[in-house]
Amino acid sequence: MERISNKRSIKMIGLTIVGIFLLSTLLYLGTSFAATSSTDTTLGITVWTFSFFKDTGTTMGGYFVPLNTHLTGSSSASIDIWTYGASLTEIAATSSSDHRFTVSDMLGNSFTVTLSSSTLTAAGGLSIASSAITYTGTVRVGTGSPLTATWVFNTSLAAPVTFVSRSNGSWLSKFSQEITLKVQIPAAQAPASYTGQLTFTY
């Protein structure tokens, strides 16, 4: 009887120890710890380019909302102001209105682009002064940081005028504008083929 009692006691002690171990394990697993750890993350965006160009592309590329503009701009790299008959009175000559110019700033800097025109010249020393050359155009539209709208249409291009600018240098931009080049041909201007050059400085 005593041996049976001892065996029962040993079993009870063993079961008790197992029970305490299981209870301790459950309490340990259920404990909430306040410790934290952190891992650094990195992200880089590199600068790209600033460009200004006569946009001969066939689409607006998503950055140009058609606002009284052509869905496809002129594909010509030059601007033709057409041909007119000789006249004893002044002629208001104009190009087509679909000559698109695009500024793309992927640097995030402030910028100013100026526009000026040379004198129109022809063989034999003939010329039309650059003061007779002006331009008009559409509202400039696009995306990104707003531009500083300081250009003035119908201003002589004899001296550089601001064509597009942005004073905020903390963001990127891509904007386009379509222009019409205008030449007030003087009265009795000699017949010839005149050429000139627009200069954009930035």
For each residue, the residues with C-beta under 8 A, 3 or more apart:
1: 4 5
2: 5 6
3: 6 7
4: 1 7 8
5: 1 2 8 9
6: 2 3 9 10
7: 3 4 10 11
8: 4 5 11 12
9: 5 6 12 13
10: 6 7 13 14
11: 7 8 14 15
12: 8 9 15 16
13: 9 10 16 17
14: 10 11 17 18
15: 11 12 18 19
16: 12 13 19 20
17: 13 14 20 21
18: 14 15 21 22
19: 15 16 22 23
20: 16 17 23 24
21: 17 18 24 25
22: 18 19 25 26
23: 19 20 26 27
24: 20 21 27 28
25: 21 22 28 29
26: 22 23 29 30
27: 23 24 30 31
28: 24 25 31
29: 25 26
30: 26 27
31: 27 28
32:
33:
34:
35:
36:
37:
38:
39:
40:
41:
42:
43:
44:
45:
46:
47: 106 107 108
48: 106 107
49: 104 106 107
50: 104 105 106 107 109 111 202
51: 102 103 104
52: 101 102 103 104 113 164 200 202
53: 101 102
54: 77 99 100 101
55: 73 100 101 102 176
56: 73 74 75 76 77 100
57: 61 73 100
58: 72 73 75
59: 71 72
60: 63 64 65 66 69 71 176
61: 57 64
62:
63: 60 142 143 174 175 176
64: 60 61 69 100 141 142 176
65: 60 141
66: 60 69 70 71
67: 138 139 141
68: 138 139
69: 60 64 66 98 100 138 178
70: 66 73 97 98 100 178
71: 59 60 66
72: 58 59 75 98
73: 55 56 57 58 70 98 99 100 178
74: 56 79 96 98 99 100
75: 56 58 72
76: 56 79 80 99
77: 54 56
78:
79: 74 76 95 99 181 198
80: 76 95 96
81: 93 94 95 181 183
82: 93 94 95
83:
84: 87 91 93 185
85:
86: 189 190 191
87: 84 90 91 185 187 188 189
88: 187 188
89: 187
90: 87 184 185 186 187
91: 84 87 184 185 189
92: 182 184 185
93: 81 82 84 182 183 184 185
94: 81 82 97 180 181 182 183
95: 79 80 81 82 99 180 181 182
96: 74 80 99 180
97: 70 94 137 138 178 179 180
98: 69 70 72 73 74 178
99: 54 73 74 76 79 95 96 178 179 180 181
100: 54 55 56 57 64 69 70 73 74 176 177 178
101: 52 53 54 55 163 164 176 177 178 179 200
102: 51 52 53 55 174 175 176
103: 51 52 111 113 164 173 174 175 176
104: 49 50 51 52 173 174
105: 50 108 109 111 144 166 172 173 174
106: 47 48 49 50 172
107: 47 48 49 50 172
108: 47 105 169 170 171 172
109: 50 105 169
110: 165 166 167 168 169
111: 50 103 105 165 166 202
112: 162 164 165 166 202
113: 52 103 162 163 164 165 200 201 202
114: 160 161 162 163 200 201 202
115: 135 157 160 161 162 163 198 199 200
116: 130 157 158 159 160 161 198 199 201
117: 130 133 157 158 196 197 198 199
118: 121 130 196 197 198 199
119: 127 128 129 130 196
120: 127 128 130 133 183 194 195 196
121: 118 126 127 194 195 196
122: 126 127 190 192 193 194 195
123: 126 192 193
124: 190 192
125:
126: 121 122 123 189 190 192 194
127: 119 120 121 122 194
128: 119 120 132 133 183 185 186 189 194 196
129: 119 132 158
130: 116 117 118 119 120 133 156 157 158 196
131: 156 158
132: 128 129 156 183 184 185 186
133: 117 120 128 130 156 157 158 181 182 183 184 196
134: 153 154 155 156 157 182 184
135: 115 153 154 157 179 180 181 182
136: 153 154 179 180 182
137: 97 140 153 177 178 179 180
138: 67 68 69 97 141 177 178 179
139: 67 68 177
140: 137 147 149 164 175 176 177
141: 64 65 67 138 175 176 177
142: 63 64 173 174 175 176
143: 63 173 174 175
144: 105 171 172 173 174 175
145: 166 168 170 171 172 173
146: 166 168 173
147: 140 164 165 166 173 175
148: 165 166 167
149: 140
150: 162 165
151: 161 162 163 164
152: 155 161 162
153: 134 135 136 137
154: 134 135 136 182
155: 134 152 161
156: 130 131 132 133 134 159
157: 115 116 117 130 133 134 135 161 198
158: 116 117 129 130 131 133
159: 116 156
160: 114 115 116 199 201
161: 114 115 116 151 152 155 157
162: 112 113 114 115 150 151 152 165
163: 101 113 114 115 151 200
164: 52 101 103 112 113 140 147 151 175 177
165: 110 111 112 113 147 148 150 162
166: 105 110 111 112 145 146 147 148 169 173
167: 110 148
168: 110 145 146 171
169: 108 109 110 166
170: 108 145
171: 108 144 145 168
172: 105 106 107 108 144 145
173: 103 104 105 142 143 144 145 146 147 166
174: 63 102 103 104 105 142 143 144
175: 63 102 103 140 141 142 143 144 147 164
176: 55 60 63 64 100 101 102 103 140 141 142
177: 100 101 137 138 139 140 141 164
178: 69 70 73 97 98 99 100 101 137 138
179: 97 99 101 135 136 137 138
180: 94 95 96 97 99 135 136 137
181: 79 81 94 95 99 133 135 198
182: 92 93 94 95 133 134 135 136 154
183: 81 93 94 120 128 132 133
184: 90 91 92 93 132 133 134
185: 84 87 90 91 92 93 128 132 189
186: 90 128 132 189
187: 87 88 89 90
188: 87 88
189: 86 87 91 126 128 185 186
190: 86 122 124 126
191: 86
192: 122 123 124 126
193: 122 123
194: 120 121 122 126 127 128
195: 120 121 122
196: 117 118 119 120 121 128 130 133
197: 117 118
198: 79 115 116 117 118 157 181
199: 115 116 117 118 160
200: 52 101 113 114 115 163
201: 113 114 116 160
202: 50 52 111 112 113 114
